[in-house]
Amino acid sequence: MLGFVEGEGSFSYSPEKNTLIFIIVQKDNLPLMDAIKDFLSSKLEVDHPNQVTVKDDEAPVMVYSQKAKSKGHTVNSIVVRRLNYIRTMLIPLLDTLR
């Protein structure tokens, strides 16, 4: 996972929406992206079971697929928008991957 985060991952901040987002983008590899999403989601369920949400639109880790405009490839993205999850789960996890 460290290779994906270092090579394809990034954090971005939107001042208009006052949101911090973590994203990993990968071309054509949806099963891998789903596996990473499941891994990140399972960390929440094990470490903070009371924070697990039921509604998909509120899930802390989401996978999106779309066709790239330039070459027609499918681009898959793992997106984390919940600041609390980024702060309490994701950043500490990334610190352990050194």
Buried (B, 14 or more C-beta within 10 A) or exposed (E): BEEBBEEBBEEEEEEEEEEBBBBBBBEEEEEBBEEBBEEBBEBBEEEBEEBEEEEEEEBBBBBEEEEEEEEEEEBBBBBBBBEEBBEBBBEEBBEEEE
